[in-house]
Amino acid sequence: MEYGSGLKVPVLSFGTATFGGEGDFFKAWGNTQVDEAKKLVNICMDAGVNFFDTADMYSDGKSEEVLGKAIEDISRNKLILSTKSTFTFGDGPNNQGSSRIHILKQIEGSLKR
């Protein structure tokens, strides 16, 4: 599928909410750590799925960390990554929602993770 930007994305993406397993809610979903995440990412890549979805609030950022380590040996131009940042992530009035300050702060945090 191609959109106006010219970016071609597969019809399917792989969600990583089970990566990290931090906190009661996400631990109940799964507890995928780096070694298993690497295997899953490689299975996806072999099948032509190079689009991975995560969020800052999945396992309090741990999902992004595990995904980052799982893809560290794959050329960045072979991957499409998406993340989300609207939900509360930290304390304070600017740590939730879709305000410019929150989105920019979470982009920076996601890139580090």
trRosetta pair geometry for C-beta under 8 A, 3 or more apart (Angstrom, degrees):
i j d omega theta_ij theta_ji phi_ij phi_ji
1 8 7.0 149 74 -154 41 63
1 9 5.8 -31 67 65 94 78
1 10 7.6 76 20 178 90 10
1 11 6.2 108 -18 -82 114 66
2 6 6.7 -11 -167 -147 109 29
2 7 7.1 164 -143 80 67 38
2 8 4.9 -32 -89 -95 87 75
2 9 8.0 148 -91 17 39 66
3 6 7.7 -61 75 0 59 20
3 7 6.1 -7 45 57 96 86
3 9 7.8 12 -6 10 104 109
7 80 7.5 112 -179 -116 117 130
9 13 7.6 -16 174 -70 114 103
9 51 5.4 64 -161 -83 96 143
9 80 5.8 -133 -116 109 93 175
10 13 7.0 148 74 -70 97 58
10 48 6.4 143 -107 135 138 87
10 49 5.5 -137 83 -119 165 58
10 50 6.5 126 -13 34 124 71
10 51 5.2 -151 40 1 97 120
12 49 5.3 -51 93 -112 106 118
12 51 7.2 163 104 55 49 115
13 49 7.0 152 -124 -168 26 105
13 51 3.9 -77 -111 111 88 108
13 52 6.6 169 -174 -91 92 16
13 53 4.9 69 139 -22 133 111
13 80 7.9 -90 -116 92 106 110
13 82 7.2 -20 -155 27 155 122
14 40 7.2 158 -178 151 144 106
14 41 7.7 174 88 -105 158 57
14 44 4.9 -56 -42 -107 150 149
14 49 5.7 101 -35 141 105 130
14 51 7.0 144 14 87 71 60
14 52 5.2 -26 67 -110 94 70
14 53 6.9 177 81 21 41 78
15 18 8.0 88 113 3 85 84
15 52 8.0 149 -93 -162 18 58
15 53 4.9 -31 -104 71 64 107
15 54 7.7 142 -159 -79 56 45
16 19 4.3 -11 177 2 96 124
16 32 7.7 -113 -157 71 76 136
16 37 7.5 46 -138 -135 111 114
16 52 6.1 37 -33 -178 120 100
16 53 6.6 -178 10 83 84 52
16 54 4.5 -24 58 -90 120 91
16 58 6.7 113 103 124 80 164
16 63 5.0 136 124 -176 103 109
16 66 7.3 -178 179 83 123 107
16 67 5.1 7 -157 -71 170 123
17 26 6.7 -136 171 -132 79 98
17 29 5.8 -54 126 142 102 158
17 30 7.7 101 105 39 71 109
17 54 7.7 167 -65 -131 50 58
17 55 7.5 15 -93 25 83 106
17 58 5.0 -130 -125 -130 59 126
17 63 6.5 -30 -121 -111 27 151
18 21 7.3 14 180 -66 58 79
18 26 7.6 170 -119 -174 33 86
18 29 5.2 -133 -97 129 74 100
18 30 3.0 7 -152 64 107 136
18 31 7.3 -65 177 -12 80 19
18 32 4.8 70 121 -2 95 115
18 63 8.0 107 62 -114 26 109
19 30 7.8 7 -42 99 27 111
19 32 4.8 -56 -99 78 53 108
19 33 7.9 125 -154 -91 67 20
19 37 5.5 58 -118 -99 111 129
19 54 7.2 -43 47 -115 131 113
19 58 6.9 55 61 135 85 128
19 59 6.9 -122 98 16 60 143
19 62 7.1 -164 125 120 77 80
19 63 4.1 105 78 -135 100 71
19 66 4.0 -165 175 78 112 136
19 67 5.7 80 127 -47 173 83
19 70 7.7 -96 -128 -14 137 141
20 26 6.5 -3 87 138 102 141
20 31 7.5 -85 98 -142 29 52
20 32 7.3 5 3 65 39 70
20 33 7.8 99 -91 -96 23 56
20 58 6.5 130 34 132 138 87
20 59 3.1 159 107 97 135 166
20 60 7.8 -166 157 47 144 66
20 61 7.9 156 -125 91 157 37
20 62 2.9 124 -145 111 128 109
20 63 4.5 -89 -7 -61 129 56
20 65 6.9 93 -95 52 111 97
20 66 5.2 -147 -62 -10 74 131
21 26 6.0 -167 -130 123 27 93
21 27 4.8 69 -174 -109 79 64
21 29 7.8 -152 -106 67 67 79
21 30 6.1 -101 -83 115 96 47
21 31 2.9 36 -83 -116 158 72
21 32 6.9 149 -35 23 103 44
21 33 7.5 -50 15 -59 120 77
21 59 6.1 28 30 -110 17 134
21 62 7.4 -80 42 110 46 144
22 26 5.9 19 61 71 53 129
22 27 6.9 -89 120 -56 3 90
22 59 3.7 104 34 -165 95 86
22 60 5.1 -82 106 30 140 102
22 62 4.6 122 -10 6 128 147
23 26 5.2 64 66 27 96 97
23 27 6.2 -165 83 -14 40 96
23 59 6.3 -171 21 -128 100 51
23 60 6.2 122 -30 -20 123 107
24 27 5.8 -60 -136 38 22 114
24 28 6.5 27 162 -25 60 105
25 28 6.2 -63 -166 26 25 110
25 29 7.3 17 145 -15 60 105
26 29 5.3 -49 -155 31 47 115
26 30 7.6 -54 170 52 69 58
26 58 6.2 121 -113 -168 141 63
26 59 4.5 -137 109 -72 162 76
26 63 7.6 -116 -159 -51 148 113
27 30 7.9 -132 -162 67 26 17
27 31 6.0 23 -140 -74 66 102
32 36 5.0 -122 -152 93 82 121
32 37 5.3 109 149 -67 109 85
32 40 7.0 -12 -159 -4 143 147
32 66 6.7 126 107 155 85 154
33 36 5.9 81 56 26 61 101
33 37 6.7 -116 114 -11 24 103
33 66 6.3 -127 -149 -127 37 125
34 37 5.5 -60 -139 39 27 114
34 38 6.3 32 161 -25 65 101
34 66 5.6 -141 -77 -146 64 78
34 69 4.6 -43 -124 106 119 132
34 70 5.9 -162 -149 -68 65 78
35 38 5.9 -50 -154 27 28 112
35 39 7.0 27 149 -15 60 103
36 39 5.6 -52 -155 34 39 114
36 40 6.4 37 149 -18 69 105
37 40 5.6 -55 -147 38 34 111
37 41 6.2 36 154 -20 67 105
37 66 5.1 155 -41 158 165 103
37 67 6.6 -126 -178 -90 139 45
37 69 7.4 82 80 80 135 90
37 70 3.8 -95 123 -83 108 140
38 41 5.7 -53 -145 37 30 111
38 42 6.3 29 156 -18 64 107
38 69 7.8 -70 -62 121 99 80
38 70 4.7 -155 -74 -141 58 79
39 42 5.9 -58 -150 38 28 110
39 43 6.5 32 152 -21 64 104
40 43 5.6 -51 -149 33 33 113
40 44 6.5 34 152 -18 64 104
40 70 7.5 -19 59 -164 90 146
41 44 5.6 -55 -152 36 32 113
41 45 6.2 30 153 -18 67 107
41 52 7.2 -11 -117 -83 96 140
41 67 7.8 131 -77 -144 128 69
41 70 4.8 143 -17 151 143 115
41 71 5.9 -147 -158 -77 157 78
41 74 7.3 -124 149 -26 128 147
42 45 5.6 -51 -141 38 33 111
42 46 6.2 35 157 -20 65 106
43 46 5.9 -56 -149 37 27 111
43 47 6.4 16 155 -10 63 112
44 47 5.9 -70 -151 44 29 104
44 49 4.1 -80 -171 80 89 106
44 50 7.2 148 134 -78 102 34
44 52 7.5 99 115 -77 164 95
45 48 7.8 64 -175 -59 29 13
45 49 7.1 -90 -69 68 28 60
45 50 6.0 61 -113 -92 72 79
45 74 7.0 -143 -90 -122 154 141
45 78 7.4 41 -137 145 118 121
50 78 5.9 -115 -147 155 139 70
50 79 5.4 -139 175 -115 95 44
50 80 5.8 89 115 13 86 85
51 79 7.9 144 -91 -170 32 60
51 80 4.3 -18 -107 74 74 113
51 81 7.9 -179 -155 -77 50 25
51 82 7.3 16 -176 -3 90 106
52 67 6.2 160 148 -154 140 129
52 71 7.4 -141 20 -60 160 141
52 79 6.8 -23 14 -165 110 107
52 80 7.2 156 22 85 63 59
52 81 5.4 -18 69 -111 92 69
52 82 7.4 -179 92 27 46 68
53 81 7.9 156 -88 -163 32 51
53 82 4.9 -15 -112 68 75 102
53 83 7.5 159 -163 -84 54 38
54 58 5.8 -112 -169 31 78 142
54 63 5.0 176 -152 127 111 114
54 64 5.2 139 136 -83 147 71
54 67 5.4 -113 -61 -7 147 159
54 81 7.3 -17 18 -168 105 95
54 82 7.4 161 30 88 60 54
54 83 5.0 -21 78 -105 82 85
54 84 7.8 -153 106 15 44 76
54 110 7.9 153 92 -145 116 113
55 58 4.7 110 60 -20 85 98
55 63 7.0 31 52 72 59 142
55 64 7.9 -114 81 -52 21 102
55 83 5.7 144 -103 -165 34 72
55 84 4.0 -24 -114 51 101 94
55 85 7.2 -175 -158 -64 78 43
55 87 7.3 47 165 28 131 119
56 61 5.8 -7 -168 -90 66 76
56 64 6.6 -4 -106 -27 48 140
56 83 6.3 77 -39 169 72 120
56 84 7.1 -122 11 84 78 54
56 85 5.2 50 5 -108 128 76
56 87 7.8 -170 69 62 93 91
56 89 4.9 -6 121 -103 123 157
56 106 5.1 -89 -46 -155 157 110
56 109 6.3 58 -127 98 125 123
56 110 5.8 -91 -81 -75 96 97
56 113 7.9 143 -122 18 74 153
57 60 7.0 -6 -154 -90 46 36
57 61 7.7 -7 -92 -49 19 57
57 84 7.7 -52 22 90 97 95
57 87 4.5 -38 -22 83 159 126
57 88 7.2 83 -102 73 132 50
57 89 5.4 -122 -76 -83 85 97
58 61 7.8 120 67 -62 61 13
58 62 7.3 -110 113 61 72 71
58 63 3.5 -7 105 4 118 149
58 64 7.3 128 60 -28 103 75
59 62 3.7 -72 122 53 117 109
59 63 4.9 129 35 -34 109 84
60 89 7.9 146 -140 -141 58 82
61 64 5.5 -51 -166 37 60 112
61 65 6.3 61 140 -22 79 103
61 89 7.5 98 -56 -156 98 118
61 109 7.0 -80 -119 157 128 115
61 113 5.4 -138 -178 -100 99 152
62 65 5.3 -54 -149 37 39 115
62 66 6.2 38 155 -19 71 103
63 66 6.0 -54 -145 38 29 107
63 67 6.2 28 155 -16 64 109
64 67 5.7 -55 -144 41 30 111
64 68 6.1 37 154 -26 64 106
64 83 6.6 29 -98 -113 117 136
64 110 5.5 -119 -143 -141 153 72
64 113 3.8 59 112 114 116 133
65 68 5.6 -53 -148 32 28 115
65 69 6.6 22 156 -12 63 105
65 113 4.7 -83 -68 -169 69 93
66 69 6.0 -58 -151 39 31 106
66 70 6.1 32 151 -22 65 111
67 70 5.5 -58 -144 37 32 114
67 71 6.3 8 164 -3 67 111
67 81 7.6 128 145 -131 134 119
68 71 6.5 -72 -146 45 23 94
68 72 6.6 50 154 -62 61 91
68 113 5.8 -172 -21 134 144 59
69 72 5.7 -23 -148 -19 34 120
71 74 4.8 -64 -165 37 74 117
71 79 6.0 51 -162 -88 140 161
71 81 7.9 -152 46 -75 172 123
74 78 5.8 -107 168 70 100 122
74 79 6.0 91 116 -45 125 120
75 78 4.8 82 74 -2 90 109
75 79 7.8 174 92 -6 52 91
76 79 6.1 -73 -156 39 39 105
83 106 7.8 -156 121 148 122 106
83 110 4.9 172 76 -140 169 150
84 87 7.4 52 124 6 107 95
85 89 6.9 -63 -154 3 74 143
85 102 6.6 168 141 140 112 91
85 103 5.7 129 87 -119 138 58
85 106 3.5 131 -139 114 139 161
85 107 7.3 -71 -42 -48 160 61
85 110 7.3 -97 -74 -39 117 129
86 96 7.1 39 163 -173 49 66
86 97 6.2 -5 -158 -147 71 15
86 98 5.5 -15 -113 -63 94 83
87 96 6.4 -44 165 -135 26 93
88 95 6.1 56 -155 117 67 91
88 96 4.1 -26 -89 -84 64 120
89 95 5.6 -130 70 176 58 95
89 96 7.0 147 14 -83 63 65
89 106 6.4 91 58 -102 151 112
89 109 7.7 174 137 84 140 162
90 95 4.1 -117 75 -151 92 149
91 95 6.3 83 80 27 16 155
92 95 4.8 93 66 -10 88 113
94 99 6.4 -88 -145 71 82 144
94 101 5.1 -36 -168 102 130 127
94 102 5.5 -160 169 -67 72 88
94 105 7.4 99 133 0 107 151
95 102 6.4 150 -123 -121 20 105
95 105 7.7 -79 -108 94 66 148
96 102 6.5 -73 60 -134 11 153
97 102 5.7 119 70 29 73 162
98 102 7.0 -126 -129 71 9 122
98 103 6.4 31 -159 -54 55 114
99 102 4.6 87 59 10 87 103
99 103 6.9 -161 87 -6 42 87
100 103 6.0 -60 -146 39 28 108
100 104 6.1 22 161 -14 66 111
101 104 6.1 -58 -144 40 26 107
101 105 6.1 28 157 -20 63 111
102 105 5.7 -57 -145 38 29 112
102 106 6.2 21 159 -14 65 111
103 106 5.9 -62 -146 42 27 106
103 107 6.3 33 154 -24 65 104
104 107 5.6 -47 -145 30 32 114
104 108 6.6 33 155 -17 62 104
105 108 6.0 -57 -156 36 30 111
105 109 6.4 26 149 -15 65 110
106 109 5.4 -51 -141 41 37 113
106 110 6.0 41 157 -23 68 104
107 110 5.8 -54 -144 36 27 110
107 111 6.4 27 156 -18 62 107
108 111 6.0 -57 -151 35 27 110
108 112 6.7 26 152 -17 62 106
109 112 5.8 -57 -152 35 33 111
109 113 6.3 26 154 -16 67 107
110 113 5.7 -57 -145 39 32 108
